[in-house]
Amino acid sequence: MDKAYYAEKGLFVGITSIICAFYFFAPTLFTFKSSLIEQSGKIENLNTHYTEVESSRGSKSIKSELKFSLNSTHNYYVLMKNIGHSSYNERFEK
């Protein structure tokens, strides 16, 4: 049994797997500015929500959500931000 032979084959399989993972899954993880599509239209529906989220360790934080739809696309868009423990929410409401 030649350990160097199997180590070389294992290294080849590992490197090939990493390259394939980056090739197939990188477009879903990263979005480049050139691939974004500009949406324009008038805002039909706009809602803001603040929800308290509890982690598995028992700490609590506040999640801010902005939900809106455009009349030209008829899609519903959601922007979320974890604003933490800040009680100063005026900057998130603007």
C-alpha positions in Angstrom: 0.0 0.0 0.0 1.5 3.3 -1.2 0.4 6.1 1.2 1.9 8.8 -1.0 -0.2 7.7 -4.0 -3.4 7.9 -2.0 -2.4 11.2 -0.4 -1.8 12.6 -3.9 -5.2 11.4 -5.1 -6.9 12.7 -2.0 -5.3 16.1 -2.5 -6.4 16.2 -6.1 -10.0 15.4 -5.1 -10.0 18.0 -2.3 -8.6 20.8 -4.5 -11.1 19.9 -7.3 -14.0 20.0 -4.8 -13.0 23.5 -3.5 -12.7 24.9 -7.0 -16.1 23.5 -8.0 -17.7 24.9 -4.9 -16.3 28.4 -5.6 -17.4 28.1 -9.3 -20.9 27.0 -8.6 -21.8 28.7 -5.3 -19.8 32.0 -5.5 -22.5 33.7 -7.7 -25.1 33.0 -5.0 -22.9 34.3 -2.2 -21.5 37.5 -3.8 -23.4 40.0 -5.9 -21.4 42.5 -7.9 -22.6 46.0 -8.6 -22.5 45.4 -12.4 -25.0 42.6 -12.1 -27.7 44.6 -10.2 -30.8 45.7 -12.1 -32.2 49.2 -11.4 -35.9 49.2 -10.4 -37.9 52.4 -10.7 -41.5 53.1 -9.8 -43.7 54.7 -7.3 -44.0 53.2 -3.8 -47.4 51.7 -3.3 -47.2 50.2 0.2 -44.7 51.0 2.9 -44.5 49.4 6.4 -42.0 49.5 9.2 -41.7 47.0 12.0 -39.6 46.6 15.1 -39.4 43.1 16.6 -37.5 41.9 19.6 -35.4 38.9 18.8 -34.0 36.6 21.4 -30.9 34.6 20.8 -30.2 31.1 22.0 -28.1 32.5 24.9 -30.9 34.6 26.2 -29.7 38.0 25.0 -32.2 40.2 23.2 -31.8 42.6 20.3 -34.1 44.6 18.1 -34.6 43.9 14.4 -35.9 46.7 12.2 -37.7 45.9 9.0 -38.8 48.1 6.1 -41.3 46.5 3.7 -42.4 48.2 0.5 -43.8 47.4 -2.9 -43.4 49.2 -6.2 -46.3 49.8 -8.6 -44.2 49.0 -11.7 -42.9 45.6 -10.6 -45.7 44.3 -8.2 -43.0 42.7 -6.1 -42.7 43.0 -2.3 -39.2 44.1 -1.0 -38.0 43.7 2.5 -34.9 45.4 4.1 -33.8 44.2 7.5 -31.3 45.4 10.0 -30.4 44.3 13.5 -30.2 47.6 15.4 -29.0 45.9 18.6 -29.9 47.3 22.0 -30.0 50.9 20.9 -33.0 52.8 22.3 -32.3 55.7 19.8 -34.4 54.5 16.9 -35.0 57.9 15.2 -32.1 57.4 12.8 -33.6 54.1 11.7 -37.0 55.6 11.1 -35.8 58.3 8.6 
